Amino acid sequence: MKKIYPILILIVVVIFAFSCGNSKKAVTITDAEKEAFKQVEGDTIEIVNAEVEYEIIIIEPGFNIWLQSVARPEGYYSQSFMENRNQLMVMEWNRRVLQSDFFDPNLYEMQIDYRQGIDYGYEVNYKLYNYFIYFQRKYRQRLGPFFPRI
């Protein structure tokens, strides 16, 4: 029995060391992204789905350039994949809007009304998902358990 405790402690230490090492993974920003992030002129992207009467307006310098040059093309991700990721990121975004004492209110200005079970369509999910990726990479934020990668 005495030999089991040191082995268990060693296993816990090894698992802890590996988990710490993986959490510090750096996100590599490409040159194309750096150029998009440098933009100061406001891009305006309007995402509309008339069937469900839903509209998102994104005013973010560089997002349109990033979407066209860096983001994965439409069709790369399935709609269900993006819906699941968007649901997680919207919940975290809205939590940060409500906790403005802890999170920069200039980054998290307004809540997003994105409801599970509503089919917003591919375009809305595609642009919203990619905006979250863009936002996380540009401002070095994490809106969920996944690394914001392309």
Buried (B, 14 or more C-beta within 10 A) or exposed (E): EEEEEEEEEEEEEEEEEEEEEEEEEEEEBEEEBEBBBEBEEEBEBEBBBEEEEBEBEBEBBBBBBBBEEBBEEEEEBEBEEBBBBBBBBBBBBBBBBEEEEEBEEEBBEEEBEBEEEEEBBBEBBBBBBBBBBBBBBBEEBEBBEEEBEB
